[in-house]
C-alpha cells in the first residue's frame, strides 16, 4: 500500500493546522472572538467553519455527498461557543474526521470518485481543494492573530523563518543535511 501522495497531503494539513494553532495560542479567549471588521470572521468563527467543512467533506466521502444534510454551513459563521474548549472541540472534530478517513486511503485511491454538492471529484482533486481551502483559512487565523497581538502591544513569536533570518535558517538546514 503506497501512501506517498496521501502522506504528503496529511503532512500539509498538519503543518497548516499547527501554524493556525500556534497563532491562536497567542490570543486570549476574548481576542479569539474579535472580528477585525464587520465583514471579517473572528478566529473562533474561522475555526468553527474549518471544523464543519472538514467534518462534512471527509465523513464517508466515497459513499455520501461531501455536503452533508446535517451540516448547516450558515451557522458556522455564528460564534456561539461557550468557551475555548468547545471551539477546540469543533476544530478537532473536523481534523479528526479528515485524518481518520485518510488513514484508510492509499495512493491507489486518488482516482476514486466522490461527490461534493453533487459534483464529481477524484480523491486527488477533493484533497487539493480541501488543502487549499484549509490553508487559506489557517492563513486568515495567523494574520488575524498577528494583528490582534500587535494591537495589544504584546510580542509575537514568529511561526516560521523570521524576517532577515533566511540566510541563517538555510545555513542551519545545510548543516543538518550534512552539506
C-alpha positions in Angstrom: 0.0 0.0 0.0 1.8 3.1 -1.3 1.0 6.3 0.5 3.4 8.9 -0.8 0.8 11.4 -2.1 -1.7 10.8 0.7 1.1 11.2 3.3 2.1 14.4 1.6 -1.4 15.8 2.0 -1.6 14.6 5.6 1.7 16.4 6.3 0.5 19.7 4.7 -2.8 19.6 6.6 -0.8 19.0 9.9 1.6 21.8 9.0 -1.2 24.4 8.4 -3.1 23.2 11.4 0.0 23.7 13.5 0.5 27.2 12.2 -3.1 28.2 13.0 -3.0 26.6 16.5 0.4 28.3 17.3 -1.1 31.7 16.2 -4.2 31.2 18.2 -2.2 30.3 21.3 -1.0 34.0 21.3 -4.6 35.1 21.9 -6.8 35.3 24.9 -10.3 33.9 24.7 -11.9 37.3 24.2 -9.5 38.1 21.4 -10.4 34.8 19.7 -13.9 36.3 19.3 -12.8 39.7 17.8 -13.5 40.4 14.2 -11.1 42.9 12.6 -14.0 44.3 10.6 -17.8 43.7 10.5 -17.3 41.7 7.2 -14.4 39.7 8.5 -14.6 36.5 10.6 -13.1 36.1 14.0 -10.6 33.4 14.8 -13.3 31.5 16.6 -15.7 31.7 13.6 -12.9 30.6 11.2 -12.1 27.5 13.4 -15.8 26.6 13.5 -16.1 26.9 9.7 -13.0 24.8 9.1 -14.0 22.2 11.5 -17.5 21.9 10.0 -16.2 21.9 6.5 -13.7 19.1 7.1 -16.2 17.0 9.1 -18.7 17.3 6.3 -16.3 16.6 3.4 -14.5 13.7 5.0 -17.3 11.8 6.7 -17.9 8.7 4.4 -16.6 10.6 1.3 -16.9 7.7 -1.1 -20.5 6.8 -0.2 -22.1 10.1 0.7 -22.0 13.6 -0.8 -19.4 15.8 0.8 -22.1 18.4 1.7 -23.9 16.5 4.4 -27.6 17.1 5.1 -26.8 17.6 8.8 -24.3 20.4 8.0 -25.7 23.9 8.4 -22.9 26.0 6.8 -24.5 29.3 7.6 -24.4 28.6 11.4 -20.7 28.1 11.1 -20.4 31.8 10.8 -22.1 32.5 14.1 -19.9 32.5 17.2 -22.0 30.6 19.8 -19.1 28.8 21.6 -19.4 28.5 25.4 -15.7 28.6 25.8 -12.3 27.9 24.2 -12.7 24.2 24.8 -15.9 24.0 22.8 -14.2 25.9 20.0 -11.3 23.5 20.0 -13.7 20.5 20.0 -15.3 21.7 16.7 -11.8 22.3 15.2 -10.5 18.9 16.4 -13.6 17.0 15.2 -13.0 18.3 11.6 -9.3 17.4 11.6 -10.0 14.1 13.3 -12.5 13.1 10.6 -10.1 14.1 7.9 -7.2 12.1 9.4 -9.3 9.1 10.2 -10.5 9.0 6.6 -7.1 9.5 5.1 -5.6 6.7 7.3 -7.7 4.3 5.3 -6.6 5.6 1.9 -3.6 4.8 -0.3 -2.3 6.5 -3.4 -4.2 3.9 -5.5 -7.4 5.6 -4.2 -6.5 9.0 -5.7 -8.5 8.4 -8.8 -11.6 7.2 -6.9 -14.7 9.3 -7.4 -16.5 11.2 -4.7 -19.1 13.9 -4.9 -19.2 17.4 -3.3 -22.6 19.2 -3.7 -23.4 16.6 -6.5 -20.2 17.5 -8.5 -17.9 14.6 -9.2 -14.3 14.8 -8.0 -11.4 12.4 -7.8 -10.0 12.0 -4.4 -6.9 13.8 -5.6 -9.0 16.9 -6.6 -11.0 16.8 -3.4 -7.8 16.7 -1.4 -6.3 19.6 -3.4 -9.4 21.7 -2.9 -9.7 20.8 0.8 -6.0 21.5 1.5 -6.1 24.9 -0.2 -9.4 25.8 1.5 -8.0 24.9 4.8 -4.6 26.6 4.3 -6.4 29.8 3.2 -8.4 29.9 6.4 -5.3 29.0 8.5 -3.6 32.0 6.9 -6.5 34.1 8.0 -6.1 32.9 11.6 -2.4 33.7 11.6 -3.0 37.2 10.1 -5.8 38.0 12.5 -3.9 36.8 15.5 -0.8 38.8 14.4 -2.9 42.0 14.1 -4.6 41.4 17.5 -1.3 40.7 19.3 0.2 43.9 17.7 -2.8 46.0 18.7 -2.5 44.7 22.3 1.2 45.7 22.4 2.4 42.1 23.0 5.3 40.3 21.5 4.6 38.0 18.6 6.6 34.8 18.4 7.4 34.2 14.8 5.9 30.9 13.5 8.2 30.5 10.5 11.5 32.0 9.4 11.8 35.5 10.9 12.4 38.5 8.7 16.1 38.8 8.0 16.7 35.2 9.1 16.6 33.3 5.8 20.4 33.0 5.4 20.9 31.7 9.0 18.0 29.3 8.5 19.3 28.0 5.2 22.8 27.6 6.7 21.3 25.5 9.5 19.4 23.4 7.1 22.5 22.7 5.1 24.4 21.8 8.3 21.6 19.4 9.4 21.7 17.8 5.9 25.4 17.3 6.2 26.3 19.6 3.2 
